[in-house]
Amino acid sequence: MLSLQRLCVLSRSMVAGHAKSRAARLKGEATARTTKGYRCLFSRAPSKPEIELGLQYLHQGKDSWPQYAQVLLSSNEFGFVQ
């Protein structure tokens, strides 16, 4: 995905809405929610560094879950079939 396309994905209200609903569906404590998000979006468990980075980001604020889900949705791995 080109960088301009990625910027568009990050700023699209449709993607933000989907990210918000995805984040609302994830229940549990932060590590479990992060793992569920990876399993749902990427069909795999997150690595230990991915969990640590995710938790660092999620501890930044109250509305960080929808933003984190949007980051995962706009990731290179989500954009391409492997």
C-alpha positions in Angstrom: 0.0 0.0 0.0 1.4 3.4 -0.9 2.0 5.9 1.9 -0.8 8.2 0.6 -3.2 5.3 0.6 -2.2 4.4 4.1 -2.8 8.0 5.2 -6.3 7.9 3.7 -7.1 4.6 5.5 -5.9 6.2 8.8 -8.1 9.2 8.4 -11.3 7.7 6.8 -14.3 7.9 9.1 -15.5 4.5 7.8 -12.3 2.8 9.1 -12.6 4.8 12.4 -16.2 3.6 12.8 -15.2 0.0 12.1 -12.3 0.3 14.5 -14.6 1.7 17.2 -17.0 -1.2 16.9 -14.1 -3.8 16.8 -12.7 -2.3 20.0 -16.1 -2.5 21.7 -16.3 -6.2 20.9 -13.1 -7.0 22.6 -13.7 -7.8 26.3 -11.3 -8.6 29.1 -8.1 -7.2 30.5 -5.6 -5.4 28.2 -3.4 -8.4 27.3 -6.3 -10.6 26.6 -8.0 -7.9 24.5 -4.8 -7.4 22.5 -4.4 -11.1 21.9 -8.1 -11.3 20.8 -7.6 -8.4 18.4 -4.7 -10.0 16.7 -6.5 -13.4 16.4 -9.5 -11.7 15.0 -7.7 -9.5 12.5 -4.6 -11.5 11.6 -5.6 -15.1 12.5 -2.5 -15.4 14.7 -1.3 -14.7 18.2 0.7 -11.5 18.8 4.4 -11.8 19.5 5.7 -10.7 22.9 7.1 -7.4 21.5 3.7 -6.7 19.8 1.9 -7.2 23.1 4.4 -4.9 24.9 4.1 -2.2 22.3 0.3 -2.4 22.3 0.1 -2.2 26.1 2.4 0.8 26.1 0.1 2.5 23.6 -3.1 1.5 25.4 -1.9 3.0 28.7 -1.8 6.4 27.2 -5.4 7.4 27.4 -9.1 6.5 27.8 -10.0 6.4 24.1 -6.9 4.5 23.1 -8.7 1.2 22.2 -10.5 2.4 19.1 -7.3 4.2 18.0 -5.3 1.0 18.6 -7.8 -1.0 16.6 -7.6 1.5 13.8 -3.8 1.2 13.8 -4.1 -2.6 13.4 -6.7 -2.2 10.6 -4.3 0.1 8.7 -1.3 -2.2 9.2 0.6 -3.6 6.3 -0.2 -7.2 7.5 -4.0 -6.5 7.4 -3.7 -4.9 3.9 -2.1 -7.9 2.2 -2.9 -11.6 2.2 0.1 -13.7 3.4 
